[in-house]
Amino acid sequence: MRIRAGFEIVYECPQPSPMLLMLSVHPSRQGDLETRDTLRTVPNVDVARYQDGFGNICHRVLAPPGRLVLSADFVIRDSGLADPFAPQATETLVENLPDEAIVFLLGSRYCETDRLSEIAWSLFGGVQPGWARVQAIVDYVHDRITFGYQHARPTKTAWDAHEEQFGVCRDYAHLAIAFCRCMNIPARYCTGYLGDIGVPLLLPMDFSAWFDVFLDGQWYPFDARNNQPRIGRILMARGRDAVDAAITTTFGPATLVGFDVICDELGESSAPS
């Protein structure tokens, strides 16, 4: 399967504003690119690139006063397979986890395991450990939270989402991640493209948030917002929570005035226009 993806994000800045961007395809998917995934800016500004501690590709720019347009447009190949389903996958004892998984057991800025631990054990302590327990968490979060862009705010945590019962995809992910960590299951936050391949288009295209859990020695994707296997996830960034995988972070005044994302299946001979 071939997928065309990209974005155009527009900011208005009253003065020079440094920005940190995580808008590139993750290195784990770079080998699937058919065309270059290049960050473009209008006006043309210097772009510095580095890789952070979670393996994400990051760019630094100094936005000039006025309007700054950030964009990319690329084609990537995908297996066309839905998210894996492994109901026999078991949990790994904490003492047997690889070192790199331990950080994804700990509480973080948006995933307050200390506040949610008692609730988690009361809800999921009696569920069969492993895949069934993670799916029970996903089912609960999916049913607990009502989706709505009007409910988004940058300060909302997993605890807030649980109590308010409203949120966006990142809030679903944060709450599910926190519950998994409370149950000693490593879980990490993911963000990227997720088009409407194989499902009806219900909302305007946006970047999406989901999460991975560590079971049976490998990471598996789960999606509490959609709660069904999906096709064509394109990972951009991952980390402990949205702090580590924010698509844009500004260090000065900047107003978002335009935001468009595309993620569409292409025919085998199609090319971006």
N, C-alpha and C positions, 0 to 999 in steps of 0.2 A: 504494500500500500504506500502511496505517495501523499504527503500532506503539505499544503502551503500554509505557512504561519507567519505572523509578524504583528507589528503594532505601530501606532503613531501616538505619541504622548506630547502634549504641548504645555509649557509653563510660561507664565509671565513673571518676570523678576524686576523689582524696582531698583535693585543694585546687584553687583556681582555676588553670586551665591554658589559656594561649593556644593557638589552633589556626588553621592555614591550610588551607583547603578548596578543592579543584578538582573540584566535583561537578556543575557545570552543563554543559548542552549548549554546545558550542563556538559562537562567534559565526557561523562559516560555516554552521551548521545552524539558527540561530535563526529564519530565515524559514520553515522547514518545520514549526515548532511549531503545533499546533492548539489546545493548551491551555498555560497558563503553566507554565514550569519554575521553580518557586519553592522555594527552600530553606526548610524548616520546622524549627523547633527546639522541643523540649519538655524543660525549661521554656523559655519565651520569653526569648531573649537578643538583645542588639543584634548585628546582622550588618552588617559593612562590606564593600562590594564594590569591586573595582578590576580592571583588565585588565593582565596582565603583559607583558613584552617579547616573548613568543611569541604574544601575542594570546589567551591563555587567560583565562577569567573566574575570578577568585579571590574567596573570601570569608574574612574574618577574624572570629573569634568568641573570646570569653573564656568557656570552659566553667566553670560554677560547680561547687563541690564536690557530689558525688553523681552521679546519673545524668543523662546528656545524650543525647537521641534526636535524630538528624539524619535527615530524610526528604525525599523528593520523589516526585511521581507525575504523569506528563504523557503526552500523546499527540502523536506526531510523524508526519508524512508522509514516505515514502521512495519512491524510484523503483521499488523491487522488483527492480532489476537486480542481477546478481552483479557482483563486483569486475571492473574492466575487464581485458581480455586484449589486449596489444599486442606481439606477438612481434617486430615489426619495429622497435620503439623502440630508439634508439641512445644511446650515452653522449655527454655533452657534455664537450669538453676543458676542463680546469680553467681555462685562461685565458679561456674563453668563458662560464663560469658567471656567473649574476647574483650580485651582492654578497650577497644574503640567503641564498644557498645555501651559501656558503663555510663558515659556522660548522658546517654539518652534514657537513663533511669532516674535522673535527678530533676528536681523542680527547677523551673526557669521563669523568666519574666512573666510570661502569659499562661504558664501551666503550674498552678500552685498545688503541688501534691500534698503539702501539709494541710491545706484547708479541705481537700477533697478525699483524703485517704479513708476516713471513717465512712463516708457515703459510698465510696467505691467498694469497700469490703462488704458492706451491708447489701449492696446490689449484686455483686458479681462473685463474692467469695464462695458461693455454693455452686457456681457454674463450672463445668468440666474445664480444667486448664487447657490452654492451647488455642487452636483456631476457634473453637466454640465460644470461649470466653471473650476473645477479641470481637467476634461477630455479635455477641450479646451487648458489648459496649457500644459498638457501632449502631445497633438497632435502637438502643436506649437514647443515644445522642440524637440520632435521626428523628426520633419521635418527640424528643424533649424540646428541640429548638425549632421555631418557625422562621423560615428564611425571609429576609427583607433588607434591601440596600439601605432603607431609611434607618435601620437599626445598627448600622456600622459606626464604630468610633475607634480611634487608635488606642484608647486606653482600656478597652474591654478585654477582660481576662477570661480564662476558663471558668472560674468561680462566678464571675458576672454573668456569663452566658448561661450557666446552669440555673442561676437564680432568676434571671430576667426571662429566659426561655425564648429569646429572639436573637438573631444574628445573621452573619454571612458565612461563606465557606470557611474562612479562617477560624471563626468561632467554633464551628463544628469540629474542625481539626484540633484546635487547642483543647477542647473538653475531652475528646476521645483520647488524645495523647496523654493528658493528665491522668485519666482513669487507668490507662494501660500502665503507666509508670507506677501508679499506686499499687497495682497488682503485680509489680516486679517484672513487667514486660517492657523491654526497651522500645521506645517509639520516637520517631523523628518527623519533623514538619517538612513538607514538600510544597513547592509552588511551581507552576508552569502552565502550559497550554493544555486545554481539554475541550476539543470541539464537540459538535453534536453528532458525531459519527455513530450510526446505529440507534439513535434515540431522537425523539421529537425535539425541535428547537423551542425552548420555553422562554428564554430570556436573552437579551443582547449578549453577544460574546464578550467574555472578560477573561482575565487570568484566573486560574483556579488554585485552590489549596486542598491537599489531601495529606495522608501520612503513611509512613512505613512502620511495620512492626517486625521485630526480630524473633523468628520462630524456626526451630529445627536447623539452626545454623545459617539462615539466610534472611534477607529482608523481603517482606511482602507488602504491596500497596493495599491500603484500605481507604474508603471514601465515605465518611459519615454524612456528608451533605447529600450525595446521590444514592448511597446505599445499594448500589448494583454494580456488577462488573462493567467497565467501560473500555472503549477502544481508542487508542491513539493518544495516550498521555505523553507529553513532551516535557521532561523535567528541565527546569531552569536552575533552581537553587533548593538547598535543603539545610536544615540545622536544628537547633533545639526548639525553636519556635519562630514566629514571624520576625523577631528582632534579627535573627541570623539570615533570614531569606527575604528581607524587604526589597521589592523591586526598585524602589527609589527612596533615597534618604537625602533630605536637604539640610544644609547647615547655614541657612540664611533665609530671608523672606522669598517665597516662591508660591505662586497661585496656580493650581492645576486648572487649565481652561479647555483642554481637549484630551480625549482618551478613547482610542479605537483599537480593538484587537481583532485579528482574523485567524481562523484555524479551520481550513476546509480540505476535504479529500479531493485529490486531483486524479484525473485519468492517467493511464500509464504514459501517454504521449503529450500530456498538457505541460505547459510551462507558465510561470507567473507573467502577467501582462505588464 
